[in-house]
């Protein structure tokens, strides 16, 4: 099985580059490998290419790689792959092939190591919600949001209102005062102009109260297109928090993606671990926790935990899985990071 992928990281994007790995924002060496690892030889070539990218890009402080791998080959490789370790696992049987996972691999240098006690307590706070958080009924959720005078809609150039860009800049400055990209009117226009993105907002009395972007790219597996959607850039003005808007925006994004692709799409997000309310919202929307990316990116806003790495936060991959596809257990993911519930 050969995967041919084309993924670009533009001025305002989260999905990242393809292969070979490239140095991106937040001093990260990132890449998505264009192949399914199924044999020892493929895996050895994969690791060699990571090492070459390290030598060519010495200014990184974190490696973050994703690859598709068969479970048989994953079992042979274990959790540490010659300098990088497994950080997360998303089953993709329903999209790529039976017995294949999308695996996150990473490594941080000593400049990027979270405080161990805070890190453990933060992960326990997030993963401890699995099985405790009630899944939202989409219809009831939207009724409740509507009753509170909010309207969820897709934002496009044709639906853009006169104060929307101004509102978006103010929203992201308030919600994410530390961010990997500069928040400007042009940043917002770049995100809005990306033709494949789904840019959703919740309005209250015509003004934007909350926003989410589903960034989209397409990869090909044996000539078959596979859609990859990252739900990103969650933000709600403080005055509007507590109304279920983040969950409502995720639910609406999932509805739109499924209406176009059914289950033939990899839908995921990378939630801010220091603020467990984000993971709670994702669990309510039907996503499953699937990994931990330590001190992954320059980002910051409201938080419950301070990891001790200035301006860097741990992110938690979460994924939408269809019925019958079982996510890794919380303890299986936590064990990769030396933590248990």
C-alpha atoms as one frame of an Amber mdcrd trajectory, in Angstrom:
protein
   0.000   0.000   0.000   1.439   3.374  -1.009   0.095   6.668   0.222   0.712
   9.792  -1.795   0.032  12.885   0.231   0.139  16.591  -0.450  -0.266  18.795
   2.592   0.784  22.404   2.748   1.261  24.756   5.663   0.323  28.241   4.589
   0.400  31.531   6.420  -2.348  30.459   8.747  -2.578  26.690   8.905  -2.383
  23.928  11.492  -2.253  20.649   9.559   1.419  21.012   8.663   3.812  19.917
   5.900   4.171  16.482   4.337   7.552  14.872   3.623  10.431  15.267   4.264
   9.893  16.908   7.669  10.307  20.678   7.675  11.055  23.276  10.336   7.823
  25.105  11.160   6.587  27.580  13.770   7.376  26.998  17.461  10.744  25.440
  16.476   9.060  22.184  15.464  10.347  19.695  12.937   7.059  18.413  11.503
   5.942  16.049   8.787   3.344  13.532   7.617   5.016  10.483   6.096   3.799
   9.611   2.559   3.502   5.890   3.100   1.990   3.145   5.231   4.691   1.412
   7.263   4.128  -2.328   6.971   7.618  -3.863   6.907  10.918  -3.568   8.767
  12.587  -2.102   5.683   9.953   0.625   5.301  10.276   1.529   8.969  14.067
   1.702   8.786  13.860   4.010   5.762  11.316   6.161   7.601  13.577   6.586
  10.647  16.610   7.326   8.433  14.680  10.110   6.715  13.787  11.637  10.089
  17.477  11.640  11.030  18.427  13.333   7.749  15.798  16.003   8.369  17.243
  16.588  11.853  20.706  17.130  10.403  19.355  19.515   7.769  17.293  21.533
  10.303  19.380  21.849  13.492  17.340  24.677  15.043  14.421  22.558  16.233
  13.559  21.835  19.864  10.709  19.422  19.120  10.113  16.681  16.541   6.462
  15.927  15.703   5.833  13.325  13.013   2.722  11.465  11.888   2.679   8.249
   9.913   0.267   5.513   8.950   1.416   2.117  10.214  -0.052  -1.357  10.330
  -0.703  -2.681  13.825   1.515  -5.684  13.164   4.449  -3.428  12.333   3.603
  -1.134  15.245   3.761  -4.095  17.644   7.171  -5.028  16.269   8.471  -1.477
  16.630   7.116  -0.948  20.141   6.759   2.539  21.645  10.244   3.956  20.932
  11.442   4.199  17.368  15.158   5.034  17.507  15.027   8.587  18.867  11.302
   9.292  18.650   8.534   7.771  20.725   4.864   7.076  20.166   2.731   9.904
  21.597  -0.713   9.113  20.216  -2.707   6.622  18.156  -5.776   7.222  15.968
  -7.358   4.085  14.455  -8.103   4.673  10.754  -9.505   1.267   9.734 -12.604
   3.023   8.385 -10.648   5.336   6.082  -7.307   3.806   5.061  -7.473   0.019
   5.578  -8.308  -2.507   8.294  -5.514  -2.811  10.844  -3.955   0.616  10.161
  -3.427   3.449  12.657  -2.349   7.054  12.291   0.462   7.308  14.832   1.925
  10.467  16.373   5.661  10.315  17.069   7.656  12.961  18.893  10.671  14.036
  20.883  11.417  17.162  22.941  14.829  18.425  23.970  15.514  19.559  27.544
  14.441  23.145  26.803  10.929  21.864  26.276  10.278  19.505  29.171   7.127
  20.175  31.237   7.200  20.077  35.033   6.666  16.337  35.732   4.174  16.734
  38.602   2.094  19.367  36.820   2.219  17.347  33.597   0.935  14.203  35.333
  -1.865  16.015  37.186  -2.897  17.805  33.987  -3.156  14.542  32.044  -5.106
  12.877  34.850  -7.550  15.817  34.891  -8.149  15.460  31.140  -8.162  11.678
  30.720 -10.109  11.217  33.954 -13.130  12.688  32.161 -13.333   9.755  29.726
 -16.464   7.781  30.549 -17.646  10.537  32.905 -18.628  13.241  30.391 -22.068
  12.785  28.836 -22.298  12.850  25.050 -24.430  15.784  23.900 -27.609  15.167
  21.939 -26.966  17.301  18.825 -30.591  18.382  18.377 -31.077  19.306  22.032
 -27.730  21.110  22.088 -28.648  23.262  19.103 -32.072  23.978  20.573 -30.454
  25.131  23.804 -27.955  27.328  21.957 -30.750  28.832  19.879 -32.883  29.479
  22.980 -29.988  31.539  24.361 -30.109  33.718  21.251 -27.121  32.257  19.378
 -26.997  31.294  15.715 -24.330  28.906  14.353 -23.400  29.482  10.728 -20.633
  29.066   8.186 -18.621  32.195   7.506 -17.571  32.874   3.911 -16.606  35.902
   1.881 -20.203  36.170   0.686 -21.692  35.976   4.216 -19.026  38.208   5.811
 -20.504  41.200   7.627 -18.907  44.599   8.059 -17.564  44.045  11.596 -16.738
  40.326  11.348 -12.994  40.652  10.733 -12.762  43.183  13.556 -14.674  40.810
  15.841 -12.490  37.839  14.919  -9.259  39.707  15.625 -10.623  40.833  18.998
 -11.836  37.300  19.757  -8.492  35.623  19.103  -6.540  38.348  20.913  -8.702
  37.746  23.991  -8.916  33.944  23.830  -5.362  33.216  22.628  -3.078  36.071
  23.728  -0.104  33.788  23.049  -0.280  32.119  19.643   2.009  30.554  17.049
   0.896  33.086  14.429   0.344  36.819  14.550  -3.382  37.546  14.751  -4.170
  40.294  12.247  -7.017  41.119   9.864  -4.936  39.503   7.112  -4.529  36.274
   9.117  -8.292  36.076   9.434  -8.767  36.730   5.727  -6.210  34.034   4.847
  -8.128  31.479   6.907 -11.415  32.608   5.438 -10.089  32.498   1.878  -8.752
  28.922   2.101 -11.308  27.270  -0.210 -11.441  23.905   1.556 -11.717  25.218
   5.117 -15.008  25.255   7.001 -15.021  28.467   9.052 -17.848  28.399  11.606
 -19.031  31.117  13.969 -21.698  31.491  16.615 -23.408  34.876  16.525 -25.269
  36.698  19.267 -27.341  39.655  18.097 -25.420  39.557  14.783 -21.949  39.848
  16.416 -19.469  36.970  16.527 -19.286  35.334  19.960 -17.328  32.159  19.147
 -15.436  30.594  16.241 -13.920  27.323  14.998 -12.130  26.389  11.784 -12.149
  22.911  10.245  -8.990  22.889   8.131  -9.131  20.414   5.259  -6.635  18.662
   3.053  -6.837  15.555   0.871  -4.388  12.674   0.681  -4.506   9.731  -1.711
  -4.123   6.101  -0.689  -3.729   3.820  -3.712  -5.462   6.468  -5.792  -8.369
   6.800  -3.368  -8.847  10.264  -1.865  -8.893  10.394   1.916 -10.011  13.574
   3.606  -8.243  14.972   6.644 -10.007  17.609   8.759  -8.460  19.323  11.764
 -10.915  21.168  14.005  -8.795  24.054  15.214  -8.655  27.626  16.488 -11.470
  27.188  19.037 -12.251  30.517  20.693 -15.127  32.060  22.645 -15.326  35.527
  24.149 -15.277  35.308  27.967 -18.656  37.030  28.145 -20.199  34.157  26.143
 -18.497  31.169  27.769 -20.611  28.554  29.524 -23.271  28.432  26.808 -22.086
  25.303  25.016 -20.814  27.193  21.982 -17.578  25.245  21.528 -19.443  21.961
  21.620 -22.104  23.320  19.272 -19.491  24.462  16.746 -17.759  21.063  16.829
 -21.067  19.252  16.427 -21.968  21.454  13.462 -18.547  20.944  11.864 -18.919
  17.162  12.231 -22.423  17.306  10.732 -21.158  19.219   7.699 -18.176  16.904
   7.169 -20.294  13.771   7.475 -22.934  15.140   5.126 -20.258  15.392   2.439
 -17.986  12.427   3.181 -19.847  10.059   5.506 -17.241   8.240   7.598 -14.633
   8.502   4.828 -12.707  11.270   6.566 -10.185  11.515   9.381 -11.631  14.151
  11.695  -9.529  15.204  14.646  -8.493  18.111  16.833  -5.531  18.911  19.072
  -6.931  20.307  22.318  -5.151  22.540  24.835  -4.303  20.278  27.785  -3.783
  23.083  30.360  -7.475  23.976  30.080  -9.457  20.712  30.451 -12.682  22.476
  29.461 -11.527  22.113  25.840 -11.248  18.322  26.053 -14.584  18.207  27.894
 -16.186  20.004  24.965 -14.635  17.566  22.476 -15.843  14.566  24.478 -19.345
  16.050  24.570 -19.186  16.465  20.791 -18.347  12.771  20.352 -14.576  12.810
  19.859 -12.195  10.440  21.687  -8.905  11.290  23.374  -6.083   9.677  21.402
  -2.724  11.112  22.484  -0.515  13.643  24.257   1.862  16.063  22.483   4.118
  17.514  25.222   4.929  21.249  25.045   3.896  21.062  21.416   3.207  24.606
  20.306   3.359  28.284  21.178  -0.128  29.008  22.443  -1.753  30.294  25.595
  -4.994  31.521  27.072  -7.168  30.672  30.040  -5.593  27.721  31.820  -5.878
  25.551  34.904  -2.322  24.145  34.739   1.009  25.909  34.185   3.472  23.425
  32.695   6.543  25.559  33.324   7.665  25.876  29.686   7.231  29.565  28.745
   4.583  30.121  26.070   4.460  26.413  25.138   1.529  24.113  25.831   0.794
  20.419  25.595  -1.931  19.455  23.133  -4.185  16.397  23.208  -5.146  14.750
  19.903  -8.831  13.806  19.853 -10.522  11.959  16.996 -13.981  11.220  15.656
 -14.376   7.458  15.323 -17.373   5.665  13.819 -19.291   2.982  15.666 -17.252
  -0.209  15.913 -13.835   1.503  15.892 -12.475   1.448  19.439 -10.072   4.182
  20.580  -7.024   3.405  22.721  -7.892   3.289  26.429  -6.919   6.296  28.573
  -4.357   4.241  30.462  -2.844   2.932  27.216  -2.217   6.503  26.072  -1.081
   7.701  29.493   1.360   4.783  29.791   3.204   6.181  26.755   3.949   9.220
  28.916   4.676   7.524  32.227   1.338   8.444  33.811  -1.647   6.381  34.991
  -5.109   7.164  36.309
